[in-house]
Amino acid sequence: MGFNTTVVVMNDMLSTIEKDIRYGEKLAHAVLTASIERPVSVDGARSAIVVATHHNHAMLPILVGRNMGVPISGAVDWAATPEVMELELLKKLAIKHGYSLRRRPR
């Protein structure tokens, strides 16, 4: 039970984060705000952004790069193996974009 939150931290800003004694408070506020709007900057310096908050029973795929994160629709079953989750996500994305999948003959 509960929720998980994905945060992208800009590694170049770690010294700023380390010196900010209120950073935990700012992060908590950004996480709470992320349930309403996304993405949310943790502070004005953009040391980190809150990308997504989701229920912990779902595995939410997120692309991370270019100082941001982008959730991809298609949460998958958390109890599956990584290989099964990859295939499930691939199928969901194919259907969403109007494609069908079939295994190549071996």
Secondary structure, 3 states (H helix, E strand, C coil): CCEEEEEEECHHHHHHHHHCCCHHHHHHHHHHHHCCCCCEECCCCCCEEEEEEEECCEECCEEEECCEEEECCCCEECCCCHHHHHHHHHHHHHHHCCCCCCCCCC
